[in-house]
Amino acid sequence: MPIKVGFLVGKDTDLVEDEKYYKIGDPSFLADMPDKYRVDPDSHEYLKDCAPGTKGQAHADTAIPWYIQKHYPEIEVDIIFPTEITLKRLKSNLVNFVIGYDVINAVFEGKDKMKAMIKTFKGCGNIMPSWEVQEFIYMKSSYMNELKRLGVPMAPTIFAYKKDRTPEGLLNQIKERGWRMFVMKQSYMAFSLGFAKLSVEECEQNPSILKDYFEEHTDCPEYVVQEAIEGFVRNWETRCFWFNGEFLYAIANKAAVSTDDGVEQIVTGDDIPEEFLENAKRIGKEALKCLPQLRAPNGEPIPMTLIRTDVGCADSQVYDKDTHWDPAKKTFFLNEIEYGGTTYFIRHLKFDAMPLWARLYAEKAREIQAKVDEAAGAPAAKRAKAAGGAVLKKPAAARAPEVLKRPAAAAR
């Protein structure tokens, strides 16, 4: 019996049907994908919601499950649009992977939608990663405080919590730390919305700047306020992708404001300077340790699904009184952590990552099925089938030696 697996989709910025992907991958598996899963580049709506004849492209979140459907007959794929997310739908699957739409998307649809989505994610018991992991990442102070405890370098940070923050109090904290420039970000937010780069001087001269920010973003549970790192925009920010705690690949980007032509630069593979890649992998690996234990729907511990660690670089003076980075050297630091709903950058890579992601999600589904079966006391044959491996029908001592195939989850 196939394993029924849900995939929550909703991307419109992570193209696979794109000329860049065609140079490194084989898009033929998308030939028979229904148009309803494609997105109109102009309206950013799924074609099922557009006028007849509208053309669109597939993004990573629909392309990955479609690839699984084409190549993994033991998986019954359930592609779930944002409007179709219900407790009943999610519970009808063994597990539901968030690879597109999540609670952050719901934030943009209003308080009621966000509350309803949180209730659904909490209540279904089979969302992946678990709600515990998602919430830990959404509330940036949760993982950043743990990273600080672990000694992972980060930009000097102040958390301004909703319950007791004021514009005057925040500015005083910033001045006490010795900062000159600072940035403001938000938890439960994405796409750089709520981002502001400000100077102490301008905020002192015009108090309405911070006052207006507080009024505009009054509902945000916490502001993440950091000293502005001058080298951040002129150096590569390196984003490492991890699955099961193992490094997969990285992309590095440089902000448009620091490039000669004013266009963001993205490099991958051996085009990423070795110093940046190795330090990003080192810091990213340490950052993974801060995350809660991921668990299967039955509570059994399992290795983590997709995590992305973004690492920046400082190469100039940092004024924070408690931070002592050498301005004459590069200092690499963790900027943020994201999970499965993030951008995969498949079309920017130098290899076809579609088979890789399909295999990882299919193997994870089989791993979870095996955990559930084992806890339920299922026969060994069923557990081995779920794991994609071989079954020993007799005790080893009663039969001739033979080479056993490894479970698919162990293959690389």
WONOR-V291187 format. One line per field, one symbol per residue. phi: phi as a letter, one per 30 degrees, with the letter a starting at -180 (. if undefined). psi: psi as a letter, one per 30 degrees, with the letter a starting at -180 (. if undefined). A space follows every 10 residues. Layout:
BEGIN
phi: ???
psi: ???
END
This chain:
BEGIN
phi: .dddbcbdcl dbbbdcdaed dddbbcdddd ecdeddcccd dddicdddcc dejdcabdce dcdddddddd bbddccdbdc dedcdbeddd ddcdabddbb dbddddedcj dddddddddd ddddibdbdd eededdddde dddddddddd iddbdebbcc dedbdbeddd dddddddjdc bbcbbbdhba iididbcbcd dddddbeddd edddddcddd dacccbddce dedccdcccc cbbhicdcab bbbbdedccd cicecbbbhd ddeedddddd dddddddedd ddddbdecjd dbdddebccc bcbcbbdcce dccbddddbd ccbdcabbbe dddchedcdc bddddddddd dddddddddd ddddddidee dddddddicc cddbeedcbd eadcddeedc db
psi: klkkkkjjlg lggikeikee efffljgfff egkkffflkk fefglkffgl kkfklalkle ffeeeeeeef fiffkjkjjj lefgjleeee ffleljkjgc kaeeefefgl eeeeeeeeee eefeggkjll eeeeeeeeje fefeeeeeef gkklkkkkkj kefgkleeee eeeeeefgle kllklklhll ggkgkkklle eeeeeiffee eeeeeehffk ekkjkkkkje fefflkkkjk kkkggkkell lklkkefgle ggkkkkllbg fkkeeeeeee eeeeeeefff klkkklfgfk kllkakkkkk kakkgakkfk fgkikjfflk kklkelklaf glkfhefflg ljfeeeeeee eeeeeeeeee eeeeffglle eeeeeefgal kjflkefglk klkkklkeff l.
END
